[in-house]
Amino acid sequence: MDVLFNKKILVVDDEVELLEIIEHALKLEGFTNVKTTNTGVKALEEFHSWQPDMVILDVMLPDVQGHNLCKTIRETSQIPIIFVSAKTEEVDRIVGFAIGADDYVTKPFSPKELAYRVKAHLKRSESTSDPQDIETIYFGPFRMIPLKGELFKEDEELVLQPKAYKLLEYFARHPNLILSKEHLCGAVWGEDYIGFDNTIMVHIRRIREQIEVDPSNPEYLITVKGLGYKLVVKDK
């Protein structure tokens, strides 16, 4: 069996019926290692004891807010986190991405589509056991090791939330090119641009806060007015 389908997936939602639907959809797609829980406290216990490879997390839980649980997970882990929520406003998605979610799915949703999103995120997060196969991307004074989720400026390690890391990785693979918001949205989020303007700006700001000496006057990740953004790399 493909090792991908043995990945451990923790599903957290206070609707027991929805938990059963999601678990069934995941198992239909071949995932064999799924656990469910309906409270934040139990979810945190499972996270520490079971160490899942992915969490599907409801924003509104009866005891612990999903946002707070996500922040706690992000203190020690960069596993993929998918929020599911009845909140559909743009600001809700922005908050979810800003605190570290990799994806945000609004209710009602297609369980089959959710299962495919799970598959896509797990594929991206897979790492290799052979250190010689681990890719390192160099740009200016920075280096990224995508399979490990690591970013360094010379010898100093910098920390980015997962989606901001993916965004910077895309810039690093396309240095000195002007990339529009529409292009970035499709390439990094896999979504249409409509409604994502603020989301992209939030992640650009978070990247600048890490890599720039003065985030308000960026040297590396610059804005090209009316066109988009460009990662300036003088010495490739």
Residue pairs with C-beta under 8 A, 6 or more apart in sequence:
1 30
1 32
2 30
4 119
4 122
4 123
4 126
5 29
5 30
5 31
5 32
6 32
6 33
7 31
7 33
7 53
7 54
7 122
8 33
8 35
8 50
8 51
8 52
8 53
8 54
9 26
9 31
9 33
9 34
9 35
9 52
9 53
9 54
9 55
9 56
9 118
10 35
10 36
10 37
10 43
10 46
10 47
10 50
10 52
10 54
10 55
10 56
11 19
11 22
11 23
11 26
11 34
11 35
11 36
11 37
11 55
11 56
12 36
12 37
12 38
12 39
12 40
12 43
12 55
12 56
12 57
12 58
12 61
12 66
12 69
13 19
13 22
13 36
13 38
13 56
13 58
13 61
13 84
14 38
14 39
14 58
14 60
14 61
14 62
15 38
15 58
16 38
19 36
19 37
19 38
20 36
21 111
22 36
22 56
22 111
22 114
23 34
23 36
24 111
25 111
25 112
25 114
25 115
26 34
26 115
26 118
27 34
28 112
28 115
29 112
29 115
29 116
29 118
29 119
31 115
31 118
35 46
35 50
35 52
37 43
37 46
38 61
38 62
39 61
39 62
39 63
39 64
40 61
40 62
40 63
40 64
40 65
40 66
40 68
40 69
41 63
41 64
43 55
43 57
43 61
43 64
43 69
44 64
44 69
44 72
46 52
47 55
47 73
47 77
52 79
53 79
53 80
53 122
53 125
54 79
54 80
54 81
54 82
54 118
54 121
54 122
54 125
55 73
55 79
55 80
55 81
55 82
56 81
56 82
56 84
56 114
56 118
57 66
57 69
57 70
57 81
57 82
57 83
57 84
57 101
58 66
58 83
58 84
58 85
59 65
59 66
59 67
59 83
59 84
59 85
59 86
59 87
59 92
59 96
60 66
60 85
60 86
60 87
61 69
66 83
66 85
67 95
67 96
67 99
70 81
70 83
70 96
70 99
70 100
70 101
71 99
71 100
73 79
73 81
73 100
74 81
74 99
74 100
74 161
78 149
78 162
79 125
80 102
80 103
80 121
80 122
80 124
80 125
80 162
81 100
81 101
81 102
81 103
81 162
82 101
82 102
82 103
82 104
82 105
82 114
82 117
82 118
82 121
83 96
83 101
83 103
83 104
83 105
84 105
84 106
84 107
84 109
84 114
85 92
85 96
85 104
85 105
85 106
85 107
86 106
86 107
87 106
88 106
90 195
90 198
90 199
91 198
92 104
93 104
93 195
93 199
94 198
94 199
94 202
96 104
97 104
97 161
97 163
97 199
97 202
97 203
98 161
98 202
98 203
98 206
99 161
100 161
100 162
100 163
101 162
101 163
102 121
102 162
102 163
103 117
103 121
105 113
105 114
105 117
120 190
124 166
126 147
127 134
127 147
127 148
128 134
128 147
134 145
134 147
134 148
135 145
135 146
135 147
136 143
136 144
136 145
137 143
137 144
137 145
137 146
137 169
137 172
137 173
138 236
139 172
139 175
139 231
139 233
139 236
140 220
140 232
140 233
140 234
140 235
141 153
141 154
142 151
142 152
142 153
142 172
142 211
142 220
143 151
143 152
144 150
144 151
144 152
144 165
144 168
144 169
144 172
145 151
146 169
149 162
149 165
150 157
151 157
151 158
151 159
151 160
151 165
151 168
151 210
152 158
153 211
158 210
158 211
159 210
160 168
160 206
160 207
160 210
161 206
163 188
163 189
163 203
164 203
164 206
164 207
166 188
167 184
167 188
167 200
167 203
167 204
167 207
168 207
168 211
168 221
168 231
170 179
170 184
170 187
170 188
171 179
171 221
171 229
171 231
172 231
174 231
175 231
175 232
175 233
175 236
176 230
176 231
176 232
176 233
177 230
178 224
178 227
178 228
178 229
178 230
179 187
179 228
179 229
179 230
180 227
180 228
181 193
181 196
181 197
181 200
181 228
181 229
182 193
183 228
184 200
184 228
184 229
185 191
185 192
185 193
185 196
185 200
186 192
186 193
189 196
189 199
204 221
204 229
205 215
207 221
208 215
208 218
208 221
209 215
211 220
211 221
212 218
212 219
212 220
212 221
213 219
219 232
220 231
220 232
220 233
221 229
221 230
221 231
221 232
222 229
222 230
222 232
223 229
224 230
